[in-house]
Amino acid sequence: MGRGIAKRLLHHGFEVYGYNRTPSVANDLGKEGLIPCESLEDLISELEPPRFIWMMLPSGKTTEDTVKLISGMMKKGDCLIDGSNSDYRNSVETAENLAKQGFFFVDMGVSGGIWGENEGFGLMFGAEPSAAEMILPFVKTLAPDQDKGWVHTGPPGSGHFVKMIHNAIEYGMMQAYAEGFELMRSKKEFDLDLAAISEAWTSGTVIRSWILDLVTMSLSRDQGLEDIIPRVSDSGEARWALREAMDLSVPVPVLSSSLFERFSSRDDFRYRQRLLAVIRNAFGGHHVEREESK
């Protein structure tokens, strides 16, 4: 999404400097107006204070190490924006540490994926009021509309907290669609055209959504999905959301089951199902099917 963010800003008249550890990435964007930099030091020295530095990196150690590196080069009044899906608790701590040095910090939840460049990004950000005011020109440009698709969620940490919940909800929605379409596919005697049904559902129905639009696009190319490996990863946010649910004693059965379904998709050996078959045989004498020796 970092590429899409840079291009959307460029196309709306902003001057954008960029650094990527793979130089060709920044150089390619240079053809569209971005000013490529050879290092973070080069990037920061090129900007005029107060500087706005937007990071789009994998969450965790990579982001944390980069924050430490950049903060050593910033000057009072500069603003650091973290667009990764960072743990909101880390964002709260980062904001506190940077504030002591006179720097602003914004935790920016970004949604929109590869479509954001043209359709606009959904933005939810935590920041002190003064920092939020400073970045509004960027936010309104990146959002789908000047007054829609973005929200200042509150103090630092709240943006990544809200994005964490957003992603957990996304898991649940995706799981519901997947289960529903699998149920329809299993009704073989009706020979249902899933692509046509999905297309019809995108207009007028109460379950229409952008995710359903993407389902429709995918099924129109291939309903069988025979060449797709049924393994689904997760990037961590739903795990953190479940942690919060336990801390706050909030029941979230849909969110939890959608995450656990992803775990299940990665278990090629399926040990628990094997054990279930053995237990069923042990107490009831039920037949156990065995794999042929290789």
Long-range contacts (C-beta under 8 A, 24 or more apart in sequence): 1-56, 1-83, 1-110, 1-112, 1-113, 1-114, 1-116, 1-121, 2-54, 2-56, 2-83, 3-29, 3-117, 4-112, 4-114, 4-116, 4-117, 4-121, 5-54, 5-56, 5-83, 5-110, 5-116, 5-117, 5-121, 5-142, 6-34, 7-32, 7-117, 8-116, 8-117, 8-120, 8-121, 8-141, 8-142, 9-138, 9-141, 9-142, 10-34, 12-141, 14-138, 14-141, 17-43, 17-46, 17-47, 18-43, 19-43, 40-66, 40-69, 40-70, 40-73, 41-73, 44-70, 44-73, 44-74, 49-75, 49-77, 49-78, 50-75, 50-77, 50-78, 50-79, 50-134, 51-75, 51-78, 51-79, 52-78, 52-79, 52-81, 52-134, 52-135, 52-138, 53-78, 53-79, 53-80, 53-81, 54-81, 54-83, 54-108, 54-138, 55-80, 55-81, 55-82, 55-83, 55-84, 56-83, 56-84, 56-110, 57-84, 58-84, 59-84, 59-85, 59-86, 59-87, 59-235, 59-236, 60-86, 60-87, 64-90, 64-94, 67-94, 67-98, 71-97, 71-98, 71-101, 71-103, 74-101, 74-103, 76-101, 76-102, 76-103, 77-102, 77-103, 77-104, 78-103, 78-104, 79-103, 79-104, 79-105, 79-106, 79-131, 79-134, 79-135, 80-104, 80-105, 80-106, 81-105, 81-106, 81-108, 81-125, 81-135, 82-106, 82-107, 82-108, 82-160, 83-108, 83-110, 85-109, 85-160, 85-163, 85-164, 85-167, 85-235, 85-236, 85-237, 86-160, 87-160, 87-164, 87-236, 87-240, 88-126, 88-157, 88-158, 88-159, 88-160, 88-161, 88-164, 88-240, 89-157, 91-126, 91-156, 91-157, 91-159, 91-160, 92-156, 92-157, 94-156, 95-126, 95-155, 95-156, 95-157, 96-156, 99-128, 104-128, 104-130, 104-131, 104-134, 105-131, 105-156, 106-131, 106-132, 106-135, 106-156, 106-159, 107-156, 107-157, 107-158, 107-159, 107-160, 108-159, 109-153, 109-159, 109-160, 109-162, 109-163, 109-164, 109-166, 110-163, 111-163, 111-166, 116-142, 119-144, 120-144, 120-145, 120-149, 121-149, 122-149, 122-150, 123-149, 123-150, 123-151, 124-150, 124-151, 124-153, 124-159, 124-162, 124-163, 124-166, 125-150, 125-151, 125-152, 125-153, 125-159, 126-152, 126-153, 126-154, 126-155, 126-156, 126-157, 126-158, 126-159, 126-160, 126-161, 126-162, 127-152, 127-155, 127-156, 127-159, 128-155, 128-156, 161-244, 163-237, 164-237, 164-240, 164-241, 164-244, 165-241, 167-235, 167-237, 167-238, 167-241, 168-237, 168-238, 168-241, 168-242, 168-252, 168-255, 168-259, 169-255, 170-211, 171-234, 171-238, 171-255, 171-258, 171-259, 171-262, 172-254, 172-255, 172-258, 173-209, 173-211, 174-211, 174-258, 175-254, 175-257, 175-258, 175-261, 176-254, 177-211, 177-212, 177-215, 181-215, 181-219, 185-223, 193-223, 194-219, 194-223, 195-219, 195-220, 195-223, 230-265, 231-265, 231-266, 232-261, 232-262, 232-265, 232-266, 233-262, 233-266, 234-259, 234-262, 234-263
